[in-house]
Amino acid sequence: MSDPCETAINLLVECSKLDRAGRDSSSFYTQRVQPALQAAAATGRNVDLFAEADRRYGKWLIDNAGR
């Protein structure tokens, strides 16, 4: 079973990538990200999902610069 917090973070990063590519991410966010965020919140763990997703997205941007 996968960690709901990791799943939510990964989906937030994917949503940011869609935005960067100029694609409409609203349905992706509604259908995939929101339920994942709710599942992560239900764990009761104190994890800043958005901050971690921003860090990972920033790392992805740096790693893929110039591509």
C-alpha positions as MATLAB code, in Angstrom:
seq = 'MSDPCETAINLLVECSKLDRAGRDSSSFYTQRVQPALQAAAATGRNVDLFAEADRRYGKWLIDNAGR';
ca = [
       0.000    0.000    0.000;
       1.409    3.373   -0.976;
       1.821    6.290    1.396;
      -1.060    8.770    0.905;
       1.230   11.733    1.627;
       3.761   10.642   -1.009;
       0.968   10.083   -3.502;
      -0.436   13.564   -2.882;
       2.999   15.167   -3.212;
       3.721   13.334   -6.462;
       0.355   14.346   -7.911;
       0.927   17.987   -6.929;
       4.255   17.879   -8.771;
       2.578   16.366  -11.838;
      -0.047   19.108  -11.719;
       2.708   21.749  -11.702;
       4.322   20.073  -14.703;
       1.013   20.178  -16.584;
       0.676   23.885  -15.772;
       4.210   24.543  -16.989;
       3.471   22.718  -20.234;
       0.525   25.044  -20.783;
      -2.041   22.300  -20.369;
      -5.288   22.701  -18.466;
      -4.742   20.989  -15.137;
      -8.098   21.816  -13.554;
      -9.710   18.421  -14.190;
      -6.514   16.616  -13.134;
      -6.505   18.613   -9.909;
     -10.183   17.979   -9.214;
     -10.180   14.293  -10.111;
      -6.781   13.182   -8.855;
      -5.080   15.747   -6.614;
      -7.989   16.748   -4.355;
      -8.886   13.149   -3.393;
      -5.203   12.440   -2.739;
      -4.925   15.514   -0.512;
      -8.002   14.394    1.414;
      -6.536   10.913    1.879;
      -3.260   12.429    3.078;
      -5.090   14.678    5.541;
      -6.939   11.649    6.901;
      -3.620   10.153    8.028;
      -3.332   12.906   10.638;
       0.373   13.357    9.928;
       1.764   16.862   10.066;
       3.333   17.082    6.620;
       3.424   20.281    4.573;
       2.460   18.656    1.291;
       2.525   21.844   -0.764;
       5.972   22.905    0.461;
       7.428   19.469   -0.250;
       5.786   19.410   -3.682;
       7.266   22.853   -4.423;
      10.735   21.612   -3.430;
      10.450   18.548   -5.640;
       9.094   20.541   -8.562;
      11.941   23.032   -8.180;
      14.451   20.188   -8.208;
      12.782   18.783  -11.316;
      13.070   22.200  -13.005;
      16.772   22.414  -12.189;
      17.441   18.833  -13.264;
      15.644   19.407  -16.575;
      16.902   22.903  -17.387;
      17.604   23.358  -21.058;
      15.606   20.347  -22.196;
];
